[in-house]
Amino acid sequence: MKKHVIIVSMALSVFGLSVLLVGCDRQVSSEKSTSVSSDGTVTSKEKTVTKSSDGTVTKTEDSKKTTSP
C-alpha cells in the first residue's frame, strides 16, 4: 500500500512540474474591425498575435461575412 501511495505522489509531482515549465501563450496584440456595406453585409475581421514561452510568434487572422436575408 505504501508503495502505491509513493508512486502516485511522484507521478502527481512530475505532472505538476511539467505544467509549470511549459507555461502559457501570451497575447501580444489583438485588433478587431467591423464594417457594414450599403446592401447590409457585415464584414468582421480579427487579427491576433501570440507569443509562446519558447519565443515562437503566431499570427492569426479571422474574417467573417454575414449577409442579411
C-alpha positions in Angstrom: 0.0 0.0 0.0 2.8 2.4 0.8 4.5 1.7 -2.5 1.2 2.7 -4.3 1.0 6.0 -2.4 4.6 6.8 -3.2 4.2 6.1 -6.9 1.0 8.2 -7.1 2.7 11.1 -5.2 5.7 11.0 -7.6 3.5 10.9 -10.6 1.5 13.9 -9.5 4.6 16.0 -8.6 6.1 15.3 -12.1 2.9 16.3 -13.7 2.7 19.5 -11.6 6.3 20.5 -12.5 5.7 19.9 -16.2 2.7 22.2 -16.2 4.8 24.9 -14.6 7.7 24.5 -17.0 5.6 24.6 -20.2 3.8 27.9 -19.4 1.1 29.6 -21.4 0.9 31.6 -24.6 0.9 35.4 -24.1 -1.2 37.6 -26.3 0.9 40.4 -27.7 -1.7 42.2 -29.7 -5.3 42.0 -30.9 -7.2 44.0 -33.4 -10.9 43.8 -34.3 -12.8 45.7 -37.0 -16.3 45.6 -38.3 -17.8 47.2 -41.4 -21.3 47.4 -42.8 -21.8 47.8 -46.6 -24.8 49.5 -48.2 -26.5 46.2 -49.0 -26.4 45.2 -45.3 -23.5 42.8 -45.5 -21.5 42.9 -42.3 -17.7 42.1 -42.5 -15.8 41.3 -39.3 -12.0 40.9 -39.2 -9.9 39.9 -36.2 -6.1 39.8 -36.0 -4.3 38.3 -33.0 -0.5 37.9 -32.3 0.5 35.5 -29.6 4.0 34.6 -28.2 4.7 31.2 -26.6 7.1 30.5 -23.8 9.8 29.2 -26.2 9.7 32.5 -28.2 7.6 31.4 -31.2 5.3 34.1 -32.5 2.0 33.1 -34.1 -0.2 35.4 -36.1 -3.9 34.6 -36.6 -6.3 36.3 -38.9 -10.0 35.6 -38.9 -12.6 37.1 -41.3 -16.4 36.6 -41.3 -19.0 37.9 -43.7 -22.7 37.9 -42.8 -25.4 38.8 -45.3 -28.9 39.9 -44.3 -31.8 37.9 -45.8 
